[in-house]
């Protein structure tokens, strides 16, 4: 399904008035902030061993233990099947032609994004066949070439971990002018986009090789912006933060964050408001209703609120990614030469030099930092909404 992507950033402008194409449902007259599920502990969703998954094609209902994966999660030949890639990935599958569809979201220096398996791919056309591109060369996947990540923020919240930033998307085979869309473990048929894709994380289980299956996640790609959120399966209600309902309003509204080019930082974070839920100036808690495909979205009735962050540590690009880049050989066309072959632009902003420049504490950004400026551009015959000007220019090696 083609998805129209609102890109995100450090943004100027303000939210346009509600239009007929933005539908809202008022749910409460109280002045309380938008309700978010409490981050309470619950029994882990993932069982101790891989379950018998043969009776379902619904990806989010399947459970696996890392190290006990089938070659392909989805072997059903009907409909969109079978799965184009594979899930058993190791050193023999690492490289620029890998078809690995098992990804990881672990830390600021170890995460994956979904991208086309062939050059100049458009997300809306290749959702099912997308493959994993990772910053670490040990997962059996494709490895992001030098200069791919140009700004990065990793947030650890009570209910999820999230990685967001700016990217040279053509480095991972996405067409340079693609407005993008959403990938998630659902899709119209429940088989996921990519089809049969799995995500694991050690962020909720103590690190190391303690990889736990992430049941609910979403990844938005497009307009040289990315966001990947992995919800903690052991936290009751965490699914609300990884909804797949708002595929047309992109990173800014599904994964609000800083999106600053040339800044690389890892922070603790409060939970965001669940996507689509917001509190108006009148104190009314409202749920946004995304209009159907074919109805142009020309404005939004609210600005996304950035969650408060703290204990932020900034890094240089080399400190994050040089070791990962040297862990695997990629094609000469995609590899920088010399010792500076890091995955992110070496020209990080002043103050980020060294292994970890500084630790800071920050609070919720002002509302103006999340303002919306309607671009009005057209893509693929449909409206592409873009959030306003990013602070600074995206740097490319």
C-alpha positions as CSV (number, residue, x, y, z in Angstrom):
1,X,0.0,0.0,0.0
2,X,1.4,3.4,-1.0
3,X,2.0,5.6,2.0
4,X,2.4,9.4,1.9
5,X,5.1,10.4,4.3
6,X,5.3,13.6,6.4
7,X,9.0,14.0,7.0
8,X,10.3,15.4,10.3
9,X,13.0,17.7,11.6
10,X,13.9,20.6,13.7
11,X,11.2,22.7,12.2
12,X,9.9,26.2,11.7
13,X,6.4,27.3,11.1
14,X,3.1,26.5,12.9
15,X,0.3,24.2,12.4
16,X,-2.2,25.3,9.8
17,X,-5.9,25.5,10.8
18,X,-7.9,22.3,10.7
19,X,-9.2,21.6,7.2
20,X,-11.9,19.3,5.9
21,X,-9.2,16.7,5.2
22,X,-8.1,16.4,8.8
23,X,-10.7,14.6,10.9
24,X,-10.6,14.6,14.7
25,X,-12.7,12.9,17.4
26,X,-13.0,14.6,20.7
27,X,-12.8,12.1,23.5
28,X,-12.6,14.1,26.7
29,X,-13.3,17.5,28.1
30,X,-10.8,17.2,30.9
31,X,-7.6,19.3,31.0
32,X,-5.5,16.2,31.7
33,X,-2.7,15.5,29.2
34,X,-3.1,13.0,26.5
35,X,-3.5,9.6,28.1
36,X,-0.7,7.1,27.7
37,X,-0.6,3.6,28.9
38,X,1.3,3.2,32.1
39,X,4.7,1.6,31.8
40,X,3.9,-1.3,34.1
41,X,5.6,-4.6,34.0
42,X,3.7,-7.6,32.5
43,X,4.6,-11.1,31.7
44,X,7.0,-11.1,28.7
45,X,5.2,-11.6,25.4
46,X,8.0,-13.7,23.9
47,X,8.0,-17.4,25.2
48,X,11.2,-19.2,26.2
49,X,11.3,-21.1,22.9
50,X,10.0,-20.6,19.4
51,X,6.3,-21.6,19.3
52,X,4.6,-23.6,16.6
53,X,3.7,-20.9,14.1
54,X,2.5,-23.1,11.3
55,X,-1.2,-22.4,11.9
56,X,-1.1,-18.6,11.1
57,X,0.1,-16.2,8.5
58,X,-0.4,-13.2,10.8
59,X,3.2,-12.0,11.5
60,X,2.5,-10.3,14.8
61,X,1.0,-13.5,16.2
62,X,4.2,-15.5,15.5
63,X,6.8,-16.0,18.3
64,X,10.4,-16.8,17.9
65,X,13.5,-17.2,19.9
66,X,16.7,-15.9,18.5
67,X,19.0,-18.7,17.4
68,X,16.0,-20.9,16.6
69,X,14.6,-19.1,13.6
70,X,13.3,-20.8,10.5
71,X,15.0,-20.1,7.2
72,X,11.8,-18.2,6.2
73,X,9.1,-17.0,8.5
74,X,6.4,-16.8,5.8
75,X,6.4,-19.7,3.3
76,X,2.7,-19.4,2.3
77,X,2.8,-19.0,-1.6
78,X,-0.7,-17.4,-1.8
79,X,-1.4,-13.7,-1.9
80,X,1.8,-11.7,-1.6
81,X,3.8,-14.8,-0.6
82,X,6.1,-16.4,-0.2
83,X,8.6,-14.3,1.6
84,X,11.3,-13.0,-0.8
85,X,14.2,-13.0,1.7
86,X,15.2,-15.1,4.7
87,X,15.6,-14.9,8.5
88,X,18.6,-17.0,9.2
89,X,21.4,-14.5,8.8
90,X,25.1,-14.9,9.6
91,X,28.6,-14.1,8.3
92,X,27.9,-16.1,5.1
93,X,25.0,-13.7,4.3
94,X,26.6,-10.4,5.2
95,X,27.2,-8.0,2.4
96,X,25.7,-5.8,-0.3
97,X,23.5,-8.5,-1.8
98,X,22.1,-9.9,1.5
99,X,18.4,-10.7,1.5
100,X,18.3,-10.8,5.3
101,X,14.9,-9.8,6.7
102,X,15.9,-10.1,10.4
103,X,16.8,-6.7,11.9
104,X,18.0,-5.3,15.2
105,X,17.4,-2.2,17.3
106,X,19.9,-2.3,20.2
107,X,21.7,1.1,20.7
108,X,22.8,4.3,19.1
109,X,25.7,2.4,17.4
110,X,23.8,-0.9,16.6
111,X,20.5,-0.6,14.7
112,X,19.0,-1.5,11.4
113,X,16.6,0.1,9.0
114,X,14.5,-1.4,6.1
115,X,15.4,-0.5,2.6
116,X,14.9,-1.6,-1.0
117,X,16.9,-4.6,-2.2
118,X,17.5,-3.0,-5.6
119,X,18.6,0.6,-6.5
120,X,16.1,3.5,-6.9
121,X,13.4,1.7,-4.9
122,X,10.2,3.4,-3.9
123,X,8.9,2.4,-0.4
124,X,5.3,2.1,-1.6
125,X,6.4,-0.3,-4.3
126,X,8.9,-2.5,-2.4
127,X,7.5,-2.8,1.1
128,X,7.2,-6.6,1.0
129,X,10.7,-7.2,-0.3
130,X,12.6,-4.7,1.7
131,X,15.8,-6.0,3.5
132,X,17.7,-5.0,6.5
133,X,20.5,-2.4,6.4
134,X,22.5,-2.3,9.7
135,X,25.2,-0.1,11.2
136,X,26.8,-3.2,12.7
137,X,28.5,-5.7,10.4
138,X,27.8,-8.8,12.6
139,X,24.1,-9.4,11.9
140,X,24.4,-11.1,8.5
141,X,22.7,-8.1,6.7
142,X,23.7,-5.4,4.3
143,X,25.8,-2.7,6.0
144,X,25.1,1.0,5.6
145,X,27.8,2.6,3.5
146,X,29.9,5.4,4.8
147,X,28.1,8.7,5.0
148,X,24.6,7.2,5.2
149,X,23.6,8.5,8.6
150,X,24.0,12.3,8.8
151,X,22.3,12.9,12.2
152,X,21.1,10.5,14.9
153,X,19.2,10.4,18.1
154,X,18.7,7.2,20.2
155,X,16.0,7.5,22.9
156,X,15.3,5.0,25.6
157,X,11.8,5.5,27.0
158,X,10.0,3.4,29.6
159,X,7.9,1.6,26.9
160,X,10.2,1.6,23.9
161,X,13.5,2.4,22.3
162,X,13.6,4.7,19.3
163,X,16.3,5.7,16.7
164,X,15.6,8.7,14.5
165,X,17.6,11.0,12.3
166,X,18.7,12.2,8.9
167,X,19.9,9.9,6.2
168,X,21.2,9.8,2.6
169,X,18.5,7.3,1.6
170,X,20.0,6.6,-1.8
171,X,22.9,4.9,0.0
172,X,20.4,2.1,1.0
173,X,18.8,1.9,-2.5
174,X,15.8,4.2,-1.8
175,X,15.2,6.6,-4.6
176,X,16.6,10.0,-3.7
177,X,13.3,11.8,-4.3
178,X,11.0,9.2,-2.6
179,X,8.7,10.7,-0.1
180,X,8.6,7.2,1.5
181,X,6.2,5.5,3.8
182,X,5.8,3.1,6.7
183,X,7.0,-0.5,7.3
184,X,5.6,-2.5,10.2
185,X,4.7,-6.1,11.2
186,X,1.1,-5.8,10.0
187,X,0.0,-4.6,6.5
188,X,-3.4,-5.1,5.0
189,X,-3.1,-8.9,5.1
190,X,-1.3,-9.1,8.4
191,X,1.8,-10.6,6.9
192,X,4.0,-7.6,7.5
193,X,6.0,-5.2,5.5
194,X,8.5,-6.5,4.8
195,X,6.8,-9.8,4.4
196,X,8.0,-12.1,7.1
197,X,10.3,-9.5,8.7
198,X,11.5,-9.9,12.3
199,X,13.1,-7.5,14.7
200,X,15.1,-8.4,17.8
201,X,16.6,-6.2,20.5
202,X,18.8,-6.6,23.5
203,X,17.8,-3.2,24.8
204,X,15.1,-4.7,27.1
205,X,17.0,-7.7,28.2
206,X,20.3,-6.6,29.6
207,X,22.4,-6.3,26.4
208,X,24.9,-8.7,25.0
209,X,23.4,-11.7,23.1
210,X,20.2,-11.6,25.0
211,X,18.1,-10.8,22.0
212,X,14.3,-10.6,22.5
213,X,11.7,-10.6,19.7
214,X,10.1,-7.2,19.2
215,X,6.4,-7.9,18.5
216,X,5.3,-4.3,17.7
217,X,7.4,-1.8,15.8
218,X,7.2,0.8,13.0
219,X,9.8,2.2,10.7
220,X,9.2,5.3,8.5
221,X,11.6,6.1,5.7
222,X,11.6,8.9,3.1
223,X,12.6,12.4,2.2
224,X,16.0,11.7,3.8
225,X,14.4,11.2,7.3
226,X,14.1,8.0,9.2
227,X,12.5,6.8,12.4
228,X,12.5,3.3,13.9
229,X,10.6,2.5,17.1
230,X,10.7,-0.9,18.9
231,X,8.1,-1.3,21.7
232,X,9.1,-3.3,24.8
233,X,7.0,-6.5,24.7
234,X,7.2,-6.8,28.5
235,X,5.5,-3.5,29.2
236,X,1.7,-3.5,29.4
237,X,0.2,-1.2,26.8
238,X,3.4,-0.5,24.9
239,X,1.7,-1.4,21.6
240,X,0.0,2.0,21.7
241,X,3.3,3.7,20.9
242,X,3.9,1.5,17.8
243,X,0.6,1.8,16.1
244,X,0.5,1.3,12.3
245,X,-2.6,3.5,11.7
246,X,-1.0,6.7,10.7
247,X,1.1,5.8,7.7
248,X,0.5,9.1,5.9
249,X,1.8,11.5,8.6
250,X,5.2,10.1,9.0
251,X,8.0,10.5,11.5
252,X,7.0,13.8,13.0
253,X,3.7,12.5,14.4
254,X,4.5,8.9,14.9
255,X,8.0,9.3,16.4
256,X,8.5,12.9,17.6
257,X,12.2,13.7,18.2
258,X,14.9,16.2,17.4
259,X,15.9,15.2,13.8
260,X,19.0,17.4,13.9
261,X,21.6,16.9,11.1
262,X,25.2,16.6,12.3
263,X,24.2,15.8,15.9
264,X,24.7,12.2,17.3
265,X,23.3,11.7,20.8
266,X,21.8,9.0,23.1
267,X,19.2,10.1,25.7
268,X,16.8,8.8,28.3
269,X,13.3,9.9,27.4
270,X,9.7,10.1,28.7
271,X,7.2,8.2,26.7
272,X,5.7,10.3,23.9
273,X,2.0,10.8,23.6
274,X,0.6,7.8,21.7
275,X,0.5,8.6,18.0
276,X,-2.7,10.4,17.0
277,X,-3.7,11.5,20.6
278,X,-3.2,15.1,21.6
279,X,-4.5,17.7,24.0
280,X,-5.8,20.9,22.5
281,X,-5.4,24.5,23.8
282,X,-8.9,24.1,25.3
283,X,-7.8,21.0,27.3
284,X,-9.8,18.6,25.3
285,X,-8.1,15.3,24.6
286,X,-8.6,14.3,21.0
287,X,-7.9,11.4,18.7
288,X,-6.9,12.2,15.2
289,X,-8.6,10.3,12.4
290,X,-6.4,9.9,9.3
291,X,-8.4,10.5,6.1
292,X,-8.5,7.6,3.6
293,X,-6.1,7.2,0.7
294,X,-7.0,9.6,-2.1
295,X,-8.0,12.4,0.2
296,X,-5.3,15.0,0.2
297,X,-4.0,16.0,3.7
298,X,-3.3,19.7,3.5
299,X,-3.0,20.6,7.2
300,X,-2.9,19.0,10.6
301,X,-5.0,20.1,13.6
302,X,-2.1,19.8,16.1
303,X,1.6,20.0,16.6
304,X,3.5,16.9,17.7
305,X,4.8,17.3,21.2
306,X,8.4,16.3,21.9
307,X,8.8,14.1,25.0
308,X,11.2,15.3,27.7
309,X,14.7,13.9,27.4
310,X,17.6,13.7,30.0
311,X,21.1,12.3,30.5
312,X,22.0,12.9,26.9
313,X,25.4,11.9,25.7
314,X,26.8,13.2,22.4
315,X,29.2,11.3,20.2
316,X,31.4,11.8,17.2
317,X,30.6,9.9,14.2
318,X,33.9,8.0,14.2
319,X,33.4,6.9,17.8
320,X,30.0,5.4,16.9
321,X,30.7,3.6,13.6
322,X,34.3,3.2,12.6
323,X,34.5,-0.3,14.1
324,X,31.2,-1.4,12.6
325,X,32.3,-0.1,9.2
326,X,35.5,-2.1,9.3
327,X,33.8,-5.3,10.4
328,X,32.6,-6.1,6.9
329,X,33.7,-5.4,3.4
330,X,31.1,-3.7,1.2
331,X,31.2,-3.0,-2.5
332,X,33.8,-0.4,-3.6
333,X,31.1,1.9,-4.9
334,X,29.6,2.1,-1.4
335,X,32.7,2.1,0.8
336,X,34.8,5.0,1.9
337,X,38.6,4.5,1.8
338,X,41.1,4.8,4.6
339,X,40.6,4.8,8.3
340,X,37.8,7.4,8.1
341,X,35.3,4.8,6.7
342,X,32.6,5.5,9.2
343,X,28.9,5.1,8.5
344,X,28.1,8.7,9.3
345,X,29.6,12.0,8.1
346,X,32.9,12.7,9.8
347,X,32.1,16.4,9.8
348,X,30.1,16.3,13.0
349,X,29.2,19.6,14.6
350,X,31.6,21.4,16.9
351,X,31.6,19.9,20.3
352,X,31.1,16.3,19.3
353,X,34.7,15.4,18.6
354,X,36.2,12.6,20.6
355,X,34.7,9.3,21.8
356,X,31.9,10.9,23.7
357,X,32.0,14.7,23.9
358,X,29.6,15.4,26.8
359,X,26.6,14.4,28.8
360,X,23.8,16.9,29.1
361,X,20.3,17.1,30.4
362,X,17.5,18.6,28.3
363,X,13.8,19.1,28.7
364,X,10.8,19.0,26.5
365,X,11.3,21.1,23.4
366,X,9.0,24.1,22.9
367,X,6.0,23.7,20.7
368,X,7.5,25.9,18.0
369,X,10.2,23.3,17.5
370,X,7.6,20.9,16.3
371,X,5.6,23.3,14.1
372,X,4.2,22.2,10.7
373,X,4.8,23.9,7.5
374,X,2.9,22.4,4.6
375,X,5.2,21.9,1.6
376,X,2.4,21.2,-0.9
377,X,4.7,19.2,-3.2
378,X,3.3,16.4,-5.3
379,X,4.7,12.9,-5.5
380,X,3.4,9.9,-7.5
381,X,0.2,11.7,-8.2
382,X,-0.6,12.2,-4.6
383,X,0.2,15.0,-2.1
384,X,3.4,14.7,-0.2
385,X,3.4,16.8,3.0
386,X,6.7,17.9,4.2
387,X,7.6,19.4,7.6
388,X,9.4,22.8,7.3
389,X,13.1,23.5,6.9
390,X,15.5,21.3,8.8
391,X,18.1,23.2,10.8
392,X,21.3,23.1,8.8
393,X,21.9,21.1,5.6
394,X,22.2,17.4,5.3
395,X,25.9,16.6,4.9
396,X,27.1,14.0,2.4
397,X,30.6,12.6,2.0
